[in-house]
Amino acid sequence: MSKKSGFAVFLLMILAVGVVLFGMSYSKQQQQELEMVAEQTNKKEEVEILEEDSQQMTDYEESRGALSILDYLKYIGSLKEEVSISFYGDIAQEEPWIAATEEYIDEQIASKIKSNRLAYPNYNSYQLISENKVTELAKTNPNVVFFQVMPYADQEKDISLDDSSEYLAMNYAAIKDVLPEALVIFVTPNPSSSERGNNNSRTLDYTSYLNEMVATVEENEWTVFDLHKSYLKKIETDGIALENTLNENGKSLNGEGTSIYNTLFEEMLNQKVDTTSGI
């Protein structure tokens, strides 16, 4: 190889090394610029998220007089690490519709949800207050209490309508006394084909007590999910016989009835109500 050719090769090698070094330097610079842009974008997105969260909080607070229970639970979730709900009253411990409702709420709320069941099946309104069951409820520290009223048990106990109304009010007062920040939602049970018209000594069936309880709740401007009424309207609209949605006892829900009741409960959770009696 001539000296001239060797020198040319040397120059080419230097040029190649220079190109490589320049490329590496340029690539590093580009990577740094991209990282800087990504960092600025992340900061911008974080600021936007904080602004959105702040605006959402403001919207919740300004809408407390007409806010869905789901949005109320989201609001609580923005204030607390854990949201607690309790199902309380004349319910069965293994009530299928409660499990479905718990799952639905958990899917809708980003925060951690703790659900409690304080089941007192066949308890009448006097028994619930006289045995001070509210102390067990207080231990769960719920943000929302779904209080299922007990017209069936009050009818069976032969309580007068006035006393039934008074005991219901006493139960509400007891809950608010130990849980002043809890939002209490009264829930009516599913209808019964076997108990309707089954009068006690006062010639009253369970619907008489139910109507009295709902009237008491409405007169006091408390919140109620009147699922009994919605259930009857739903099956009438769909042309479904009540008996076909209940088990053989004509009172507890079968699979179809559970599905109907759960769907109606979910709809109620999305309806706007007054939540100012809560936190």
BASETOR-321209 format. One line per 8 residues: number of its first residue (from 0); for each residue x, y, z of N, C-alpha, C. Coordinates in steps of 0.02 Angstrom, whole numbers. Example, Ala and Ser with C-alpha at 12.3 -4.5 7.8 and 13.67 -1.06 7.14 Angstrom:
0> 660/-284/390/615/-225/390/660/-165/390 | 642/-112/354/684/-53/357/645/2/394
end
This chain:
0> 43/-59/0/0/0/0/45/62/0 | 29/110/-43/69/171/-47/57/215/13 | 104/263/24/96/309/80/32/350/72 | 18/367/9/-42/407/-5/-106/369/13 | -108/305/-5/-167/264/9/-174/253/84 | -117/242/118/-119/231/190/-144/293/227 | -123/350/203/-145/413/235/-221/422/225 | -244/403/165/-316/410/151/-357/364/196
8> -331/303/207/-366/256/251/-367/283/322 | -311/312/343/-306/341/411/-358/397/420 | -363/440/368/-412/495/371/-484/468/375 | -495/414/336/-562/385/337/-579/355/405 | -529/325/437/-539/296/503/-555/351/554 | -516/406/549/-529/463/594/-599/490/582 | -617/496/518/-684/522/502/-738/476/528 | -727/410/521/-777/361/545/-786/366/620
16> -729/369/655/-732/376/728/-768/440/747 | -754/492/711/-786/557/725/-861/553/715 | -881/520/661/-952/512/647/-987/473/703 | -953/419/725/-981/378/778/-988/417/843 | -934/453/860/-935/493/921/-988/548/918 | -992/579/858/-1043/631/850/-1113/602/856 | -1122/542/826/-1187/510/830/-1206/492/901 | -1157/468/939/-1169/451/1009/-1187/513/1049
24> -1149/566/1036/-1162/629/1072/-1231/657/1054 | -1248/653/989/-1313/678/967/-1370/636/996 | -1359/570/996/-1410/525/1024/-1422/539/1098 | -1366/549/1134/-1372/564/1205/-1409/629/1217 | -1392/678/1174/-1425/743/1181/-1499/737/1166 | -1515/698/1115/-1586/687/1097/-1623/652/1154 | -1590/602/1183/-1620/564/1238/-1633/610/1298 | -1585/654/1312/-1593/701/1367/-1651/748/1355
32> -1655/771/1291/-1710/816/1274/-1777/781/1279 | -1779/718/1257/-1842/679/1262/-1862/668/1335 | -1811/652/1376/-1825/642/1447/-1850/706/1479 | -1821/763/1458/-1843/828/1485/-1915/842/1464 | -1931/828/1400/-1999/838/1376/-2048/793/1413 | -2027/729/1423/-2071/682/1459/-2082/704/1530 | -2029/729/1562/-2035/753/1631/-2082/812/1636 | -2074/859/1588/-2118/917/1587/-2190/897/1574
40> -2198/847/1529/-2266/823/1513/-2298/790/1574 | -2258/749/1610/-2283/716/1670/-2303/767/1722 | -2260/818/1731/-2277/871/1779/-2340/907/1760 | -2348/920/1695/-2407/954/1671/-2469/911/1683 | -2462/845/1669/-2518/799/1679/-2536/794/1753 | -2484/794/1796/-2496/791/1869/-2533/852/1892 | -2514/910/1866/-2547/973/1884/-2620/971/1861 | -2630/945/1799/-2698/941/1772/-2741/894/1813
48> -2711/837/1834/-2748/789/1875/-2767/820/1942 | -2719/855/1972/-2733/888/2036/-2788/940/2028 | -2786/977/1973/-2837/1028/1960/-2905/995/1949 | -2905/938/1912/-2967/902/1900/-2996/875/1966 | -2951/846/2008/-2973/819/2072/-3001/874/2116 | -2967/932/2115/-2990/989/2155/-3058/1013/2131 | -3067/1015/2065/-3131/1037/2037/-3186/986/2053 | -3167/921/2050/-3216/868/2066/-3238/874/2138
56> -3190/887/2183/-3206/896/2254/-3254/955/2263 | -3239/1009/2228/-3282/1068/2232/-3352/1051/2207 | -3356/1015/2152/-3421/996/2124/-3460/953/2173 | -3426/905/2205/-3459/862/2254/-3486/904/2312 | -3444/947/2338/-3463/987/2397/-3521/1034/2382 | -3522/1060/2320/-3575/1107/2301/-3639/1071/2284 | -3636/1005/2275/-3695/966/2254/-3721/920/2308 | -3700/931/2370/-3719/886/2424/-3795/880/2432
64> -3832/931/2414/-3905/929/2421/-3938/885/2369 | -3901/868/2316/-3928/825/2263/-3869/787/2232 | -3848/735/2267/-3790/696/2247/-3808/622/2252 | -3786/584/2202/-3800/512/2206/-3758/480/2262 | -3781/424/2287/-3745/390/2340/-3677/366/2314 | -3673/346/2252/-3608/326/2224/-3559/384/2223 | -3583/443/2202/-3540/502/2202/-3522/523/2273 | -3569/512/2319/-3555/528/2389/-3499/483/2416
72> -3501/419/2397/-3449/373/2418/-3382/391/2386 | -3383/415/2324/-3321/439/2292/-3295/500/2329 | -3340/543/2350/-3321/602/2388/-3288/582/2454 | -3318/534/2488/-3289/509/2551/-3220/479/2538 | -3215/444/2481/-3151/412/2464/-3095/462/2452 | -3113/524/2432/-3062/575/2422/-3040/606/2489 | -3079/593/2541/-3063/620/2607/-3031/568/2653 | -3046/505/2641/-3022/452/2685/-2987/397/2645
80> -2944/361/2679/-2909/305/2646/-2955/247/2633 | -3007/239/2674/-3053/183/2667/-3125/207/2675 | -3168/182/2632/-3239/198/2636/-3275/138/2666 | -3318/151/2716/-3352/97/2751/-3428/102/2741 | -3459/47/2722/-3532/45/2717/-3557/-14/2760 | -3618/-6/2786/-3647/-60/2827/-3719/-72/2808 | -3736/-137/2800/-3805/-158/2789/-3831/-179/2857 | -3887/-150/2877/-3910/-156/2947/-3985/-168/2948
88> -4008/-209/2995/-4080/-217/3004/-4105/-288/2990 | -4166/-292/2967/-4199/-356/2956/-4176/-387/2890 | -4115/-412/2889/-4087/-444/2831/-4056/-511/2851 | -4048/-555/2803/-4015/-619/2816/-3940/-610/2806 | -3900/-645/2844/-3828/-638/2840/-3802/-654/2770 | -3832/-704/2738/-3809/-724/2671/-3859/-701/2618 | -3880/-640/2621/-3928/-613/2573/-3894/-605/2506 | -3916/-640/2453/-3882/-638/2388/-3878/-568/2358
96> -3931/-528/2364/-3930/-463/2332/-3878/-417/2364 | -3862/-428/2427/-3812/-386/2459/-3743/-399/2429 | -3727/-462/2416/-3663/-480/2386/-3656/-447/2317 | -3709/-449/2278/-3708/-418/2212/-3700/-342/2217 | -3734/-313/2266/-3729/-240/2276/-3659/-220/2298 | -3630/-259/2343/-3562/-246/2366/-3513/-247/2307 | -3521/-296/2264/-3477/-303/2206/-3485/-243/2160 | -3547/-222/2149/-3561/-165/2105/-3529/-101/2133
104> -3537/-88/2197/-3508/-28/2228/-3432/-30/2223 | -3404/-88/2236/-3331/-96/2233/-3304/-81/2163 | -3342/-100/2112/-3322/-87/2043/-3326/-13/2025 | -3372/23/2056/-3383/93/2039/-3338/141/2077 | -3315/121/2136/-3277/165/2179/-3203/146/2176 | -3160/196/2162/-3089/183/2157/-3058/170/2225 | -3086/199/2277/-3058/192/2345/-3071/122/2373 | -3034/106/2425/-3043/42/2459/-3111/43/2495
112> -3150/-9/2484/-3216/-14/2514/-3218/-69/2566 | -3243/-53/2625/-3255/-103/2676/-3330/-109/2686 | -3356/-169/2675/-3428/-180/2682/-3442/-224/2742 | -3493/-205/2780/-3511/-241/2841/-3584/-262/2838 | -3599/-319/2868/-3668/-342/2872/-3686/-353/2945 | -3735/-315/2967/-3761/-325/3035/-3832/-349/3028 | -3837/-415/3022/-3901/-447/3005/-3939/-467/3067 | -4001/-443/3072/-4045/-461/3127/-4112/-484/3098
120> -4111/-543/3066/-4172/-568/3033/-4229/-577/3083 | -4287/-555/3061/-4350/-560/3099/-4351/-516/3161 | -4303/-471/3168/-4306/-422/3223/-4359/-370/3207 | -4399/-352/3258/-4446/-297/3248/-4413/-232/3270 | -4445/-176/3256/-4413/-111/3268/-4401/-98/3343 | -4446/-125/3386/-4436/-117/3458/-4378/-159/3483 | -4373/-220/3458/-4320/-266/3479/-4252/-239/3461 | -4247/-209/3402/-4183/-182/3379/-4159/-126/3425
128> -4205/-83/3446/-4185/-27/3489/-4177/-49/3561 | -4221/-94/3586/-4217/-116/3655/-4154/-156/3671 | -4129/-193/3621/-4068/-232/3629/-4006/-192/3611 | -4016/-129/3595/-3961/-82/3583/-3912/-109/3530 | -3939/-135/3476/-3897/-163/3424/-3855/-109/3388 | -3872/-47/3399/-3835/7/3368/-3762/8/3391 | -3749/-20/3450/-3679/-22/3473/-3636/-65/3428 | -3666/-119/3402/-3629/-162/3355/-3618/-126/3289
136> -3668/-87/3269/-3662/-48/3208/-3606/3/3214 | -3603/35/3272/-3553/88/3283/-3482/62/3276 | -3471/-2/3293/-3404/-31/3290/-3378/-34/3218 | -3424/-36/3169/-3403/-39/3099/-3387/30/3071 | -3405/82/3108/-3390/151/3089/-3407/165/3016 | -3469/154/2997/-3487/162/2926/-3496/235/2906 | -3480/249/2843/-3495/315/2814/-3567/317/2789 | -3591/258/2766/-3660/252/2743/-3691/190/2775
144> -3751/198/2802/-3788/142/2832/-3849/129/2788 | -3854/69/2762/-3914/48/2726/-3957/10/2777 | -4007/45/2803/-4049/19/2857/-4113/-10/2829 | -4117/-77/2826/-4178/-109/2800/-4231/-111/2854 | -4287/-80/2840/-4341/-76/2890/-4375/-144/2898 | -4416/-151/2950/-4442/-217/2969/-4518/-219/2975 | -4555/-206/2921/-4628/-209/2924/-4655/-278/2938 | -4621/-330/2913/-4645/-398/2924/-4642/-416/2998
152> -4587/-400/3030/-4579/-418/3101/-4624/-376/3145 | -4634/-313/3128/-4679/-270/3168/-4751/-295/3163 | -4770/-317/3104/-4838/-344/3094/-4847/-408/3134 | -4797/-450/3133/-4802/-513/3169/-4803/-502/3245 | -4767/-451/3268/-4765/-435/3339/-4829/-401/3362 | -4870/-379/3314/-4934/-347/3330/-4924/-278/3361 | -4872/-244/3341/-4859/-176/3366/-4908/-128/3333 | -4928/-76/3370/-4973/-27/3340/-4934/14/3288
160> -4970/43/3241/-4936/83/3189/-4900/143/3220 | -4932/175/3269/-4900/233/3301/-4835/212/3335 | -4837/156/3370/-4776/133/3404/-4723/113/3354 | -4743/82/3300/-4696/62/3248/-4660/123/3220 | -4698/175/3208/-4669/238/3183/-4621/268/3234 | -4642/268/3297/-4601/296/3351/-4536/257/3359 | -4540/190/3357/-4480/149/3365/-4431/160/3306 | -4459/168/3247/-4415/181/3189/-4377/246/3199
168> -4412/298/3222/-4380/362/3235/-4327/356/3290 | -4342/315/3340/-4294/304/3394/-4231/268/3369 | -4241/221/3323/-4183/187/3293/-4139/236/3254 | -4172/280/3217/-4134/329/3179/-4094/375/3226 | -4128/398/3278/-4095/443/3326/-4037/409/3360 | -4045/343/3375/-3991/306/3408/-3930/300/3362 | -3943/288/3297/-3888/284/3249/-3851/350/3245 | -3888/405/3238/-3856/470/3231/-3822/492/3295
176> -3844/465/3351/-3813/482/3415/-3742/454/3419 | -3733/391/3397/-3667/360/3400/-3627/370/3336 | -3662/386/3282/-3629/396/3217/-3655/460/3185 | -3639/517/3213/-3667/581/3189/-3650/598/3116 | -3594/570/3091/-3573/586/3022/-3595/532/2972 | -3630/482/2995/-3652/429/2949/-3714/452/2911 | -3716/435/2847/-3775/448/2806/-3819/386/2810 | -3879/394/2835/-3925/337/2844/-3974/334/2786
184> -3975/277/2752/-4021/266/2696/-4070/211/2717 | -4133/227/2724/-4183/176/2739/-4198/136/2675 | -4204/71/2683/-4216/26/2626/-4278/-16/2641 | -4325/-18/2595/-4384/-60/2605/-4372/-129/2575 | -4400/-181/2605/-4388/-250/2581/-4428/-266/2519 | -4413/-323/2490/-4452/-346/2432/-4523/-364/2453 | -4570/-361/2407/-4639/-379/2423/-4648/-454/2432 | -4703/-472/2465/-4718/-543/2477/-4788/-559/2451
192> -4795/-617/2421/-4860/-639/2397/-4899/-675/2452 | -4863/-707/2498/-4895/-746/2551/-4915/-703/2611 | -4879/-648/2623/-4893/-607/2682/-4943/-551/2669 | -4953/-534/2606/-5003/-482/2591/-5072/-509/2607 | -5109/-472/2648/-5176/-494/2668/-5176/-540/2728 | -5116/-557/2752/-5111/-599/2812/-5112/-554/2873 | -5172/-537/2897/-5180/-487/2949/-5165/-513/3019 | -5143/-467/3062/-5134/-483/3133/-5198/-466/3170
200> -5195/-464/3237/-5256/-451/3276/-5282/-380/3266 | -5240/-336/3240/-5261/-268/3226/-5289/-260/3156 | -5298/-317/3122/-5320/-320/3052/-5274/-281/3007 | -5209/-286/3021/-5158/-252/2980/-5111/-304/2950 | -5096/-297/2886/-5045/-341/2857/-4980/-301/2853 | -4928/-331/2825/-4863/-299/2826/-4861/-233/2787 | -4904/-227/2736/-4903/-166/2696/-4927/-105/2736 | -4969/-117/2785/-4992/-62/2828/-4932/-33/2866
208> -4890/-77/2892/-4830/-55/2928/-4780/-24/2881 | -4773/-52/2822/-4726/-26/2773/-4746/46/2754 | -4810/56/2739/-4833/123/2720/-4821/173/2777 | -4832/151/2838/-4821/195/2896/-4747/212/2902 | -4703/164/2892/-4632/176/2897/-4607/224/2843 | -4629/213/2782/-4609/257/2727/-4635/328/2740 | -4696/334/2764/-4724/400/2780/-4683/435/2834 | -4662/397/2884/-4621/425/2938/-4555/451/2911
216> -4524/412/2868/-4460/432/2838/-4469/496/2797 | -4520/496/2756/-4531/554/2712/-4550/616/2752 | -4589/609/2804/-4608/666/2845/-4548/699/2878 | -4499/657/2895/-4439/682/2927/-4384/701/2877 | -4401/694/2813/-4355/711/2759/-4290/671/2762 | -4297/608/2784/-4240/563/2781/-4239/531/2712 | -4186/496/2698/-4179/465/2631/-4203/393/2632 | -4240/374/2580/-4266/306/2577/-4258/278/2506
224> -4237/216/2502/-4238/178/2440/-4300/134/2445 | -4355/157/2415/-4417/119/2420/-4418/65/2366 | -4380/12/2378/-4373/-42/2330/-4436/-85/2326 | -4474/-87/2380/-4537/-125/2379/-4583/-97/2325 | -4590/-31/2325/-4632/3/2276/-4604/-5/2206 | -4539/5/2198/-4507/-1/2132/-4512/-72/2105 | -4507/-121/2150/-4510/-191/2130/-4578/-208/2101 | -4630/-187/2136/-4698/-200/2112/-4711/-166/2045
232> -4685/-105/2037/-4694/-69/1975/-4656/-104/1918 | -4597/-128/1933/-4555/-161/1883/-4588/-224/1857 | -4611/-267/1902/-4640/-331/1879/-4707/-320/1844 | -4743/-267/1864/-4806/-251/1830/-4792/-229/1759 | -4741/-186/1751/-4723/-162/1685/-4699/-218/1639 | -4661/-264/1669/-4634/-320/1630/-4681/-379/1624 | -4739/-375/1657/-4787/-429/1653/-4765/-492/1688 | -4730/-485/1744/-4704/-542/1782/-4746/-552/1845
240> -4767/-613/1858/-4805/-627/1919/-4758/-625/1979 | -4781/-593/2033/-4740/-587/2093/-4717/-656/2118 | -4763/-704/2116/-4747/-772/2140/-4688/-803/2103 | -4679/-784/2040/-4626/-813/2000/-4557/-785/2018 | -4555/-734/2060/-4491/-704/2080/-4473/-721/2152 | -4515/-763/2183/-4504/-780/2253/-4496/-856/2262 | -4467/-875/2318/-4462/-945/2334/-4530/-972/2356 | -4534/-1035/2372/-4598/-1068/2388/-4633/-1035/2448
248> -4594/-1004/2492/-4626/-973/2551/-4662/-908/2532 | -4655/-886/2469/-4690/-826/2447/-4663/-762/2479 | -4602/-765/2505/-4574/-706/2538/-4502/-692/2518 | -4458/-742/2523/-4388/-731/2506/-4378/-734/2430 | -4327/-699/2406/-4315/-694/2335/-4283/-756/2305 | -4305/-776/2246/-4270/-828/2209/-4219/-794/2164 | -4190/-831/2117/-4138/-802/2074/-4163/-743/2034 | -4222/-750/2003/-4249/-696/1963/-4265/-635/2006
256> -4294/-647/2065/-4311/-593/2110/-4249/-556/2134 | -4196/-594/2149/-4134/-564/2171/-4106/-518/2118 | -4109/-540/2055/-4084/-500/2000/-4123/-435/1994 | -4189/-439/2001/-4231/-379/1996/-4215/-331/2053 | -4213/-357/2114/-4202/-315/2173/-4133/-282/2169 | -4083/-320/2149/-4015/-293/2143/-4011/-238/2090 | -4043/-249/2033/-4043/-198/1980/-4076/-134/2004 | -4130/-140/2040/-4165/-81/2067/-4122/-46/2119
264> -4086/-84/2159/-4042/-54/2209/-3987/-14/2174 | -3958/-42/2121/-3906/-6/2084/-3933/58/2055 | -3994/56/2030/-4025/117/2002/-4032/170/2057 | -4053/148/2116/-4060/194/2172/-3993/226/2191 | -3940/188/2187/-3874/213/2205/-3853/269/2158 | -3881/271/2099/-3863/322/2049/-3911/381/2048 | -3965/377/2087/-4012/433/2090/-3987/486/2139 | -4000/549/2123/-3977/604/2166/-4023/613/2226
272> -3992/616/2284/-4029/625/2347/-3993/677/2389 | -4024/695/2445/-3994/742/2491/-3944/705/2535 | -3881/723/2532/-3829/689/2571/-3801/734/2626 | -3834/790/2639/-3807/839/2687/-3810/814/2759 | -3847/761/2773/-3849/735/2841/-3790/690/2856 | -3747/679/2806/-3687/639/2816/-3630/681/2841 | -3570/660/2823/-3510/694/2846/-3508/768/2827
end
